[in-house]
């Protein structure tokens, strides 16, 4: 099988217009660039915002672009369906709501080629207004769930610890100068991220199906770190990221539910002796939310969420 430098994957769900901008930006940036070879899988997870067949037709003259139109939505786990056929030395995760800022991809490849101890290299993300988007954090722990993910924990951190735990777990609260040099972190997002293909082949899957819609970047970075490889931010590689365009469109109740499930599954996978403690933290946070949050006015939502989280905690 003929090898290429990178296999690129981009998954679209209801942001087809931004997907076109992503593709156009890539093709315009690298049209005369022979520094790397690639294959690009562009997968549509049953979007309803446009006819994906028109997208396929629009870019039909580009042989390196491989379009897949699905009639279901598997989230990022859809990438598992192409693992056996991809040919890249590296796998590049490229979000559909990104566009090129300079030429980040050759810089990521060069960095990975010269740093065999690195398993994942991420471009530095910027907002459309060119402000740094420091979406990097520590691994998930009971401390992180409590102080960052619960109401009472956030209050304790803000008023008693003066946001100490925020600064520990989320580097976007540190000085930006920290990221002016190549920096090792625990976790990056998939906006423009290069991973060693051999690590994915070893696992036998790209995305753990338990984290199809959320926590997939959390899980993947943890898997790489557990293999004693580093996860690095490469500031010379820059990408514009119109952050979470598709995720913003989903309902808040659905987000809450999948976050609860993912947290519990993550702890079952990596910290199974702390699952009970996690469930207690989530349960008391839910009780506090239902009692105090004016947002949860509708009784049906309150009841459904309470029963859902109670079921997750008891099982």
VENTA-V592586 format. One record per residue. N is the residue number from 1. RES is the residue in one letter. OMEGA is omega as a letter, one per 30 degrees, with the letter a starting at -180 (999 if undefined). D_FIRST is the distance of its C-alpha to the first C-alpha in Angstrom with 1 decimal. Layout:
BEGIN
N_RES_OMEGA_D_FIRST, N_RES_OMEGA_D_FIRST
END
This chain:
BEGIN
1_X_a_0.0, 2_X_a_3.8, 3_X_l_6.3, 4_X_a_9.7, 5_X_a_13.0, 6_X_l_14.1, 7_X_l_13.6, 8_X_l_17.2, 9_X_l_19.0, 10_X_a_22.5, 11_X_a_24.6, 12_X_l_27.6, 13_X_l_30.8, 14_X_l_33.9, 15_X_a_33.5, 16_X_l_31.8, 17_X_l_34.0, 18_X_l_32.8, 19_X_l_29.2, 20_X_l_29.8, 21_X_l_31.3, 22_X_a_28.3, 23_X_a_25.9, 24_X_l_28.4, 25_X_l_29.0, 26_X_a_25.3, 27_X_l_24.9, 28_X_a_28.3, 29_X_a_27.7, 30_X_a_24.4, 31_X_l_24.8, 32_X_a_25.4, 33_X_l_23.4, 34_X_a_20.5, 35_X_l_20.5, 36_X_l_17.4, 37_X_a_14.3, 38_X_l_13.9, 39_X_a_13.1, 40_X_l_16.3, 41_X_a_17.1, 42_X_a_20.8, 43_X_l_22.3, 44_X_a_25.9, 45_X_l_27.7, 46_X_l_30.3, 47_X_l_32.2, 48_X_a_35.7, 49_X_a_36.6, 50_X_l_34.9, 51_X_a_33.0, 52_X_l_29.3, 53_X_l_28.8, 54_X_l_30.6, 55_X_l_28.2, 56_X_a_25.3, 57_X_a_27.3, 58_X_a_28.3, 59_X_a_24.8, 60_X_a_23.3, 61_X_a_23.0, 62_X_a_20.4, 63_X_a_16.9, 64_X_l_15.4, 65_X_a_17.7, 66_X_a_16.8, 67_X_l_20.1, 68_X_l_20.9, 69_X_a_24.6, 70_X_l_25.9, 71_X_l_29.4, 72_X_a_29.8, 73_X_l_29.6, 74_X_a_27.6, 75_X_a_28.1, 76_X_l_25.3, 77_X_l_24.2, 78_X_l_22.4, 79_X_l_19.5, 80_X_a_19.0, 81_X_a_18.0, 82_X_a_14.7, 83_X_a_13.8, 84_X_a_11.4, 85_X_a_9.3, 86_X_a_9.5, 87_X_a_7.2, 88_X_l_10.4, 89_X_l_12.0, 90_X_l_15.1, 91_X_l_16.3, 92_X_l_19.2, 93_X_a_21.8, 94_X_a_23.8, 95_X_a_26.9, 96_X_l_28.0, 97_X_l_31.4, 98_X_l_30.3, 99_X_a_30.3, 100_X_l_29.5, 101_X_a_32.3, 102_X_l_31.6, 103_X_a_27.9, 104_X_a_27.0, 105_X_l_23.2, 106_X_l_22.9, 107_X_l_25.6, 108_X_l_23.9, 109_X_l_20.7, 110_X_l_23.1, 111_X_a_25.1, 112_X_l_22.3, 113_X_a_21.0, 114_X_l_24.6, 115_X_a_25.5, 116_X_l_23.4, 117_X_a_26.1, 118_X_l_25.4, 119_X_l_23.3, 120_X_l_24.2, 121_X_a_25.5, 122_X_l_27.5, 123_X_l_28.9, 124_X_a_32.7, 125_X_l_33.7, 126_X_l_36.6, 127_X_l_38.6, 128_X_l_39.0, 129_X_l_42.2, 130_X_l_40.3, 131_X_a_41.8, 132_X_l_39.7, 133_X_a_38.3, 134_X_a_38.2, 135_X_l_36.4, 136_X_a_35.8, 137_X_l_37.6, 138_X_l_38.0, 139_X_l_36.7, 140_X_l_38.6, 141_X_l_41.7, 142_X_l_45.1, 143_X_a_46.5, 144_X_l_44.1, 145_X_a_44.6, 146_X_a_48.3, 147_X_a_49.0, 148_X_a_46.4, 149_X_l_46.0, 150_X_a_49.6, 151_X_a_52.7, 152_X_l_55.0, 153_X_l_52.5, 154_X_l_52.1, 155_X_l_55.9, 156_X_a_56.3, 157_X_a_53.8, 158_X_a_55.4, 159_X_a_59.1, 160_X_a_59.2, 161_X_l_56.2, 162_X_l_56.1, 163_X_l_52.4, 164_X_a_51.4, 165_X_l_48.8, 166_X_a_47.3, 167_X_l_46.9, 168_X_a_45.3, 169_X_a_42.7, 170_X_a_41.9, 171_X_l_41.5, 172_X_l_42.3, 173_X_l_45.8, 174_X_l_45.6, 175_X_a_46.2, 176_X_a_43.6, 177_X_l_43.7, 178_X_a_41.8, 179_X_l_38.6, 180_X_l_39.3, 181_X_l_37.3, 182_X_a_34.0, 183_X_l_35.0, 184_X_l_33.8, 185_X_l_34.3, 186_X_a_33.8, 187_X_l_32.4, 188_X_l_31.0, 189_X_a_30.3, 190_X_a_27.0, 191_X_l_28.2, 192_X_a_25.8, 193_X_a_24.2, 194_X_l_21.2, 195_X_l_20.0, 196_X_a_17.8, 197_X_a_14.7, 198_X_l_15.3, 199_X_l_18.7, 200_X_l_17.7, 201_X_l_15.3, 202_X_l_18.4, 203_X_a_20.6, 204_X_l_18.5, 205_X_l_19.6, 206_X_a_19.9, 207_X_l_23.5, 208_X_a_26.0, 209_X_l_27.4, 210_X_a_30.9, 211_X_a_30.4, 212_X_a_28.9, 213_X_a_31.5, 214_X_a_33.0, 215_X_l_32.5, 216_X_l_28.7, 217_X_l_28.8, 218_X_a_31.5, 219_X_a_29.6, 220_X_l_26.2, 221_X_l_28.1, 222_X_l_30.1, 223_X_a_27.1, 224_X_l_25.8, 225_X_l_29.3, 226_X_l_29.8, 227_X_l_26.9, 228_X_l_29.0, 229_X_a_26.9, 230_X_l_28.8, 231_X_a_28.8, 232_X_l_29.9, 233_X_a_31.2, 234_X_a_30.5, 235_X_l_33.5, 236_X_l_32.4, 237_X_a_29.6, 238_X_l_31.6, 239_X_l_31.0, 240_X_a_33.5, 241_X_l_33.5, 242_X_a_35.9, 243_X_l_35.9, 244_X_a_35.6, 245_X_a_36.2, 246_X_a_35.1, 247_X_a_36.5, 248_X_a_39.9, 249_X_a_40.2, 250_X_a_40.1, 251_X_a_43.3, 252_X_l_44.8, 253_X_l_45.6, 254_X_l_41.9, 255_X_a_40.8, 256_X_a_43.4, 257_X_a_42.4, 258_X_l_38.6, 259_X_l_39.5, 260_X_a_41.9, 261_X_a_39.3, 262_X_l_36.6, 263_X_a_39.0, 264_X_l_40.1, 265_X_l_36.6, 266_X_a_35.5, 267_X_l_38.6, 268_X_a_38.0, 269_X_a_34.5, 270_X_a_35.5, 271_X_a_39.3, 272_X_a_40.5, 273_X_l_43.9, 274_X_a_44.7, 275_X_a_43.9, 276_X_l_47.6, 277_X_l_48.6, 278_X_a_46.1, 279_X_l_47.4, 280_X_l_51.0, 281_X_a_50.1, 282_X_a_48.5, 283_X_a_51.4, 284_X_l_54.1, 285_X_l_52.3, 286_X_l_52.2, 287_X_l_55.9, 288_X_l_56.7, 289_X_a_54.7, 290_X_a_56.5, 291_X_a_59.8, 292_X_a_59.5, 293_X_l_57.0, 294_X_l_58.7, 295_X_a_55.4, 296_X_a_55.3, 297_X_a_58.4, 298_X_a_57.2, 299_X_a_58.1, 300_X_l_55.3, 301_X_l_52.6, 302_X_a_54.4, 303_X_a_54.7, 304_X_a_51.1, 305_X_l_49.6, 306_X_a_52.0, 307_X_l_51.2, 308_X_a_47.5, 309_X_l_47.6, 310_X_l_50.1, 311_X_l_47.9, 312_X_a_44.9, 313_X_a_47.2, 314_X_a_48.8, 315_X_999_45.5
END
